[in-house]
Amino acid sequence: MDWKDIPSLSALRAFDAVARTGSLSAAARMLNVTHAAVSQHLRQLESEFGETLARREGQGMVLTEAGHELAAALGEGFARIAEGVARLRDRQVARPVVVAMTPSFAETWLMPRMGGFWAKHPEVEVRLVPAIGLADLRRDGIDVAIRFGAGDWPGLVTEPLTPSRFAVIAAPGYTKARNLADLGQLKAHDWFFSRAASEQRLWGSAVGVDFDKVGAREMETNGLAMSAVRAGLGLSIQDMALVAPDLATGQLVTLHEGDAEGLGYYLVTKPDPLTPAARLFCRWLRAEGKATG
């Protein structure tokens, strides 16, 4: 199809509105343009076709034979366009929002809050994809990712979600130390963390622990790591949001609390437009991140 062979779509749309309403004024109101603009579009089409398409009769407009022929073609064409647009919109609304994050973030931060989202938006289906490695958003069909780091992921749109506040924790009976200085050589102690929590390695470097050299015990889940620490088997580094209940009851104590400067959790999306459901979920995430920041 050569677009040069087709008149202005704005003019065709104006004529379609005249054919539907039978009035220049009503067509102008439908399109939210002036009466003069609709009249000019009509004259433009009549000049291009060399035929009268509509005549004024009383307060309205009556189509000629040529006008009826054009109106029928436009009605069929615009109807097919509207159907295609509606199908795409319905598909985007119905498709679940696919969200990728680390298993530890899903367990400690996101899942305790998801009930609030679903209570407000039961119509939005959210599919959570916890994974240790970084997901390829385009290849894996991910709408939204929550990543831990400095926010420097080329080709993606990133914005801070919540700062990285962490604590070195232990059971009260594990040691009499109350800070890292009292604890002495950090590598002399057993450390527990989750195989799925890349954050803990980064937090470790912030307090001077290289877990690759120390040989921390990796648990399959963060819940197992926490159970080991509660049992007095060693130390761990955890997000403050996770350990807050244990600290409040005295089941765990902190030996150090800190912020890993420049690091945090980021909301990450592709530069492509988001679906309406994904935009809604991102707005909710921002509000939750602000509330906990």
C-alpha positions, 0 to 999 in steps of 0.5 A: 500500500502506498500512503500517497494514494490515500487522502489525509486520515484526518480528512477521512475521519472528519468525513466519517464523523459527518456521515455518522452524525449528519451534521458538521457541528455534531461531527466537530463536537465528536472529534473535539475540533472546530466546525470550520476544520470539519468543513475544510476537511470535507472540501479537501476530499471533494476537491481530491475526488472531484465529486460532491460527497455531502449536501446541506439540507436544512440544518444537516448534511445529506450524503450523495451517492459517492458519499454513501460509497465512501462512508461504507468503505470507511465504516468497514475500515475503521470498524476493523481498526477498532476491533484490532485495537480492542483485541490488543488492549484486552490482551494486555489487560488480561496478561499477567504482570511478570515480576522477577526478583531474588528469592530472598527479596520475594520472601522477606519484602515482597510477599508480606506486602502482596496481600495489600496489593491483591486486596486493592486490585484483585483484577490484576494477576501477578506472576512472581519469578524468583531467581538467583541469576539476573533475568533477561527482561526481553528474552524471558518476558519479564515486565518488571524486575527488582534488582539489587546493586548500584542501578547500572544496568545498560539498556534498562530503565532503573529507579531506586525502590528501597535502600539497602539496610542490613544487620549482622545478626546472631542468637543472644547466646552465640557470643557475648560480643555486642559489635563487630569490634568485640567479635574479633576475627570475623573469619573465625566464626560460622556464617550462614546465608542463602544460596539465592541471596546475592545481596548478602555477599555484597553486604559482607564486603561492606563489613570486611568479610569475603565469603568466598574466602571465609567459606560461609555455609550456604543454605538452599533457602534464606529461611534455613539460614535464619533457622541456623542462626536462631539455633545459635549455630553462627552469624548471618547478614540479613535485611533489616526488614526480615530480622525486625520481628526477631529483634523485637522479641529478643530472639536475635541481636544485632552486632552491626547495622549499616547501609551499603553506600550506593547499593540498594534495590531498584525497580527495573523495566524495559524502555518499552511501554508498560501494560496498564496492569504493569504500570499499576503494579509499579505505582504500588511498588513505588508507594511501598518502597517510599513507605519503608525507605 
